[in-house]
Amino acid sequence: ADGAPPAGAEAGEEAGGEAGGEEGEAEGPPPPAWVEVAEGHSDHVLCLSLHSRRAELAASGGKDSVVYLWDVAQGQALRRTELPVNPTDVVFGRGASDHLLLTALDSTNAGMRGVVAAWDIEAGTRHYEIDAWQGHISCLGFSKTGDTFLVGAADGTVRQHSSATGELIFSFASGMSDVNMVSLSASELYVQASGDRDQTYVLDRRRPDRPLHVLGHDAPISLEFVNGVSAQWCHLAASTLVTGSDDGLVRIWDVSLGDPLVATLRGHSSPVSCVGVAPGDDLIASGGDEGKVVLYSSGGVKRGEVPLRLGAEQDNFLRY
């Protein structure tokens, strides 16, 4: 059913209209509005994935131990799958594997093994299942070609598997207490695995038995770890990684270098909870626990030219 705009939207429109009406100030885009609300889960939504080729498809996993396959255009559930435990991540395949949906399962006790299940989204059948971890699976990530996928787990391991069969390609024990994020670089030569404290491990797929780099971050601002490290590879630069951590800093790394740190960006007064890179690598965005989004530009981007317009008091534009 169509959803109503959130409370305060009208006030936001009025405020935006007044600000945008001042002479000489560039008008920002209209405030966001709800397009569609899809109801199905009876508890918190824990994870969400969008299909890379079929824009109408989405998948969600909830704290109700249910995974939904959605028709986004119609706002309707195409399939509902009940699981024995909660899903911790859902990811659609890519390329030749875009008919698959990977689901990572939580563990209900210390002795339960973590599970990754691959589902055929057309047939609704389970293609294969892997249960090789002690504890829950934290995160999943497909390669661009779709022939392999990465798994990060609570036992600190990083593994790469064949998408077609689930066969193990390599496994690396990081020693971290958990792996929050795993992904491949733009060249698909490097793997980053970021933990729930202050480290990111970088592996070279040609020699995955030992780390190429262990990227360290400073002590947390709040004196305790709350988010760990968030990481995002650049889309065009083959070996450039952006991280944000509980020390409130955003860092740019070139992992092909012996000394990989390229720049340190300051803009937050609290732990950094997420980072993102624009498709052209010209903008970096970071979100902090103080409720602020900071934008950093690699060139002479002017305020009026930025596609996302934040409040002037929240905009930081830095060169690197």
TIVO-180135 format. One record per residue (C-alpha): residue number from 1; residue in one letter; x, y, z. Coordinates in Angstrom, 2 decimals, always signed. Example, Ala and Ser with C-alpha at 12.3 -4.5 7.8 and 13.67 -1.06 7.14 Angstrom:
// TIVO-180135
pos,code,u,v,w
1,a,+12.30,-4.50,+7.80
2,s,+13.67,-1.06,+7.14
// end
This chain:
// TIVO-180135
pos,code,u,v,w
1,a,+0.00,+0.00,+0.00
2,d,+1.12,+3.58,-0.56
3,g,+2.76,+5.03,+2.54
4,a,+2.25,+8.51,+3.92
5,p,+5.26,+10.80,+4.26
6,p,+6.95,+10.67,+7.64
7,a,+5.92,+13.14,+10.30
8,g,+7.57,+16.49,+9.86
9,a,+7.89,+16.24,+6.08
10,e,+5.65,+19.22,+5.51
11,a,+7.64,+21.28,+7.99
12,g,+10.82,+20.23,+6.21
13,e,+9.39,+21.34,+2.91
14,e,+8.52,+24.73,+4.34
15,a,+11.95,+25.14,+5.87
16,g,+13.61,+24.04,+2.65
17,g,+11.46,+26.45,+0.66
18,e,+12.39,+29.39,+2.87
19,a,+16.09,+28.56,+2.73
20,g,+16.03,+27.94,-1.00
21,g,+14.21,+31.20,-1.61
22,e,+17.06,+33.38,-0.39
23,e,+18.65,+35.28,-3.22
24,g,+21.93,+33.87,-4.50
25,e,+21.59,+30.50,-2.75
26,a,+21.37,+27.38,-4.89
27,e,+18.15,+25.47,-4.50
28,g,+18.51,+21.95,-3.15
29,p,+16.59,+18.89,-4.31
30,p,+13.10,+18.31,-2.89
31,p,+12.95,+16.44,+0.42
32,p,+12.69,+12.64,+0.20
33,a,+9.21,+11.13,+0.15
34,w,+7.92,+7.61,+0.59
35,v,+7.24,+5.88,-2.71
36,e,+6.02,+2.50,-1.50
37,v,+5.72,+0.60,+1.77
38,a,+5.98,-3.19,+1.64
39,e,+4.66,-4.87,+4.78
40,g,+5.47,-8.43,+5.72
41,h,+7.94,-8.80,+8.58
42,s,+6.58,-9.05,+12.10
43,d,+9.85,-7.89,+13.68
44,h,+12.93,-5.80,+12.84
45,v,+14.36,-5.98,+9.33
46,l,+18.00,-7.05,+9.73
47,c,+19.30,-7.10,+6.16
48,l,+18.32,-6.04,+2.64
49,s,+19.65,-6.69,-0.87
50,l,+18.77,-5.31,-4.30
51,h,+19.22,-7.33,-7.48
52,s,+22.02,-5.98,-9.69
53,r,+20.20,-6.55,-13.00
54,r,+16.50,-6.84,-12.22
55,a,+15.56,-3.54,-10.62
56,e,+12.18,-4.86,-9.49
57,l,+13.68,-7.53,-7.21
58,a,+14.68,-7.09,-3.58
59,a,+15.21,-9.47,-0.67
60,s,+14.93,-8.81,+3.06
61,g,+15.69,-10.82,+6.17
62,g,+14.03,-10.16,+9.52
63,k,+14.30,-10.85,+13.21
64,d,+11.19,-12.97,+12.71
65,s,+13.44,-15.61,+11.03
66,v,+11.84,-14.97,+7.65
67,v,+13.36,-14.02,+4.29
68,y,+11.11,-12.29,+1.74
69,l,+11.65,-11.97,-1.99
70,w,+9.93,-8.74,-3.09
71,d,+8.54,-7.27,-6.29
72,v,+9.57,-3.68,-5.55
73,a,+7.52,-2.23,-8.40
74,q,+4.31,-3.76,-7.03
75,g,+5.23,-3.65,-3.34
76,q,+4.28,-7.32,-3.07
77,a,+6.00,-10.38,-1.65
78,l,+6.84,-12.99,-4.29
79,r,+8.08,-15.61,-1.84
80,r,+8.27,-16.07,+1.93
81,t,+10.84,-18.47,+3.38
82,e,+10.87,-19.43,+7.05
83,l,+14.26,-20.19,+8.58
84,p,+15.24,-22.02,+11.79
85,v,+17.13,-18.93,+13.04
86,n,+17.45,-15.27,+12.10
87,p,+19.28,-14.31,+8.89
88,t,+22.29,-12.02,+9.40
89,d,+22.79,-11.12,+5.72
90,v,+21.17,-11.65,+2.32
91,v,+22.96,-11.02,-0.98
92,f,+21.87,-11.55,-4.59
93,g,+24.35,-13.16,-6.97
94,r,+25.82,-11.31,-9.92
95,g,+26.58,-12.21,-13.53
96,a,+26.11,-15.92,-14.18
97,s,+25.02,-16.38,-10.55
98,d,+22.33,-13.70,-10.45
99,h,+19.68,-16.41,-10.09
100,l,+21.04,-17.12,-6.60
101,l,+20.26,-15.52,-3.26
102,l,+22.77,-16.18,-0.49
103,t,+21.48,-16.19,+3.07
104,a,+23.73,-16.15,+6.13
105,l,+22.25,-17.61,+9.30
106,d,+22.74,-16.61,+12.92
107,s,+23.73,-19.11,+15.59
108,t,+21.52,-19.52,+18.64
109,n,+24.24,-20.87,+20.92
110,a,+28.02,-21.18,+21.13
111,g,+28.03,-24.74,+19.85
112,m,+25.92,-24.07,+16.74
113,r,+27.77,-23.88,+13.44
114,g,+27.31,-20.93,+11.11
115,v,+25.49,-21.65,+7.85
116,v,+25.38,-20.09,+4.38
117,a,+22.50,-21.25,+2.17
118,a,+22.24,-20.57,-1.57
119,w,+18.69,-20.37,-2.93
120,d,+17.48,-20.43,-6.52
121,i,+15.20,-17.39,-6.68
122,e,+13.28,-18.70,-9.68
123,a,+12.54,-22.19,-8.37
124,g,+12.52,-21.30,-4.69
125,t,+14.71,-24.30,-3.90
126,r,+17.88,-24.54,-1.85
127,h,+20.83,-24.97,-4.23
128,y,+23.43,-25.88,-1.60
129,e,+24.36,-25.24,+2.02
130,i,+27.72,-24.70,+3.74
131,d,+28.21,-25.11,+7.49
132,a,+31.92,-24.67,+8.17
133,w,+32.04,-21.99,+10.88
134,q,+31.96,-21.88,+14.65
135,g,+29.36,-19.25,+15.49
136,h,+27.32,-16.98,+13.26
137,i,+28.06,-15.67,+9.77
138,s,+28.39,-11.87,+9.81
139,c,+28.62,-10.77,+6.17
140,l,+28.62,-11.90,+2.54
141,g,+29.91,-10.38,-0.69
142,f,+29.82,-11.46,-4.34
143,s,+32.50,-10.81,-6.92
144,k,+31.51,-8.62,-9.89
145,t,+31.60,-11.58,-12.24
146,g,+29.54,-13.65,-9.82
147,d,+31.79,-16.69,-10.00
148,t,+32.86,-16.46,-6.33
149,f,+31.64,-15.01,-3.04
150,l,+33.26,-13.99,+0.24
151,v,+32.15,-14.85,+3.76
152,g,+33.11,-13.12,+7.01
153,a,+32.29,-14.85,+10.28
154,a,+32.27,-14.41,+14.04
155,d,+35.17,-16.84,+14.39
156,g,+37.38,-14.29,+12.59
157,t,+37.71,-16.24,+9.35
158,v,+37.52,-14.89,+5.81
159,r,+36.63,-17.46,+3.16
160,q,+36.08,-17.44,-0.58
161,h,+33.81,-20.00,-2.22
162,s,+32.72,-20.99,-5.70
163,s,+29.25,-19.63,-6.45
164,a,+28.36,-22.58,-8.66
165,t,+29.12,-25.35,-6.16
166,g,+29.95,-23.75,-2.83
167,e,+33.42,-25.31,-2.97
168,l,+36.05,-23.62,-0.77
169,i,+38.72,-21.62,-2.64
170,f,+40.65,-20.24,+0.33
171,s,+40.27,-19.63,+4.05
172,f,+42.18,-17.12,+6.18
173,a,+42.06,-16.86,+9.98
174,s,+42.40,-13.16,+10.86
175,g,+42.42,-13.54,+14.62
176,m,+39.78,-10.80,+14.92
177,s,+36.86,-11.41,+17.25
178,d,+34.41,-10.86,+14.37
179,v,+34.48,-9.88,+10.70
180,n,+31.90,-7.17,+10.02
181,m,+32.55,-6.47,+6.33
182,v,+34.17,-8.31,+3.42
183,s,+34.53,-7.15,-0.18
184,l,+36.70,-7.30,-3.30
185,s,+38.54,-4.33,-4.79
186,a,+37.64,-2.87,-8.19
187,s,+40.35,-5.04,-9.77
188,e,+39.11,-8.06,-7.74
189,l,+42.73,-8.67,-6.80
190,y,+42.43,-7.57,-3.17
191,v,+40.09,-8.57,-0.35
192,q,+39.31,-6.36,+2.63
193,a,+38.00,-7.80,+5.88
194,s,+37.08,-5.26,+8.56
195,g,+36.47,-6.18,+12.17
196,d,+34.42,-5.03,+15.13
197,r,+37.37,-3.24,+16.76
198,d,+40.15,-1.26,+15.03
199,q,+41.61,-3.42,+12.25
200,t,+41.12,-4.11,+8.56
201,y,+42.96,-7.03,+6.98
202,v,+43.87,-6.78,+3.30
203,l,+44.58,-10.00,+1.41
204,d,+46.08,-10.53,-2.03
205,r,+44.05,-13.27,-3.75
206,r,+47.25,-14.62,-5.31
207,r,+48.67,-15.27,-1.82
208,p,+45.70,-15.41,+0.56
209,d,+47.53,-17.40,+3.25
210,r,+49.03,-14.23,+4.80
211,p,+47.87,-10.61,+5.02
212,l,+49.22,-8.04,+2.60
213,h,+48.40,-5.29,+5.12
214,v,+46.83,-4.96,+8.54
215,l,+45.38,-1.45,+8.52
216,g,+45.26,-0.01,+12.02
217,h,+43.06,+2.75,+13.41
218,d,+43.39,+4.87,+16.54
219,a,+41.72,+4.38,+19.91
220,p,+37.97,+5.05,+19.92
221,i,+36.67,+8.50,+20.78
222,s,+34.11,+7.05,+23.19
223,l,+36.78,+4.91,+24.93
224,e,+35.05,+1.75,+23.78
225,f,+34.43,+0.10,+20.43
226,v,+30.88,+0.61,+19.18
227,n,+30.93,+0.19,+15.38
228,g,+34.28,-1.29,+14.50
229,v,+35.64,-0.43,+11.05
230,s,+33.47,+0.38,+8.01
231,a,+35.09,+0.06,+4.59
232,q,+34.31,+0.75,+0.92
233,w,+36.50,+0.17,-2.13
234,c,+36.65,+2.85,-4.81
235,h,+34.85,+1.88,-8.01
236,l,+37.43,+2.97,-10.59
237,a,+40.74,+3.03,-8.70
238,a,+41.99,-0.55,-8.69
239,s,+43.46,-0.64,-5.18
240,t,+42.02,+2.31,-3.22
241,l,+40.10,+1.64,-0.02
242,v,+38.20,+4.07,+2.25
243,t,+37.71,+3.24,+5.93
244,g,+35.96,+4.90,+8.84
245,s,+36.28,+3.83,+12.45
246,d,+35.46,+4.53,+16.08
247,d,+38.31,+7.05,+16.25
248,g,+36.11,+9.48,+14.27
249,l,+38.45,+9.55,+11.27
250,v,+38.05,+8.62,+7.60
251,r,+41.16,+7.23,+5.92
252,i,+42.09,+6.63,+2.30
253,w,+44.47,+3.76,+1.54
254,d,+46.22,+2.50,-1.58
255,v,+46.83,-1.13,-0.71
256,s,+49.21,-1.63,-3.66
257,l,+51.79,+0.53,-1.83
258,g,+54.23,-0.59,+0.84
259,d,+53.01,+2.30,+3.04
260,p,+49.31,+2.31,+2.10
261,l,+47.96,+5.35,+3.99
262,v,+47.22,+8.14,+1.50
263,a,+45.13,+10.60,+3.52
264,t,+43.33,+11.10,+6.82
265,l,+40.08,+13.09,+6.69
266,r,+38.66,+14.82,+9.76
267,g,+35.03,+15.84,+9.97
268,h,+33.38,+13.90,+12.81
269,s,+33.26,+14.42,+16.56
270,s,+32.00,+10.88,+17.21
271,p,+32.63,+7.35,+15.88
272,v,+32.20,+6.90,+12.12
273,s,+29.47,+4.33,+11.49
274,c,+29.51,+4.08,+7.68
275,v,+31.36,+5.24,+4.57
276,g,+30.44,+5.36,+0.89
277,v,+32.14,+6.24,-2.40
278,a,+30.40,+7.82,-5.42
279,p,+30.51,+5.80,-8.67
280,g,+33.06,+8.20,-10.18
281,d,+35.27,+8.10,-7.06
282,d,+35.01,+11.91,-6.85
283,l,+32.97,+12.05,-3.63
284,i,+33.27,+10.23,-0.33
285,a,+30.47,+10.27,+2.23
286,s,+30.74,+9.29,+5.88
287,g,+28.10,+9.02,+8.56
288,g,+28.83,+9.53,+12.25
289,d,+27.13,+8.63,+15.49
290,e,+26.56,+12.34,+16.16
291,g,+23.93,+12.24,+13.40
292,k,+26.04,+14.05,+10.81
293,v,+26.86,+13.17,+7.21
294,v,+30.13,+14.58,+5.87
295,l,+31.02,+14.85,+2.16
296,y,+34.61,+14.99,+0.94
297,s,+35.51,+15.87,-2.66
298,s,+38.62,+15.02,-4.64
299,g,+38.37,+18.16,-6.78
300,g,+36.83,+21.59,-7.02
301,v,+33.26,+20.55,-6.32
302,k,+31.11,+23.52,-5.39
303,r,+28.23,+23.40,-2.97
304,g,+25.60,+24.03,-5.62
305,e,+26.97,+21.22,-7.78
306,v,+26.80,+18.49,-5.16
307,p,+23.93,+16.08,-5.87
308,l,+23.08,+15.68,-2.17
309,r,+22.53,+18.98,-0.39
310,l,+22.99,+18.91,+3.36
311,g,+22.80,+21.80,+5.77
312,a,+25.66,+24.27,+5.38
313,e,+26.73,+23.54,+8.94
314,q,+27.18,+19.86,+8.03
315,d,+29.11,+20.18,+4.76
316,n,+32.84,+19.56,+4.70
317,f,+34.58,+19.64,+1.32
318,l,+38.18,+18.52,+1.40
319,r,+40.81,+17.84,-1.27
320,y,+42.97,+14.76,-1.12
// end
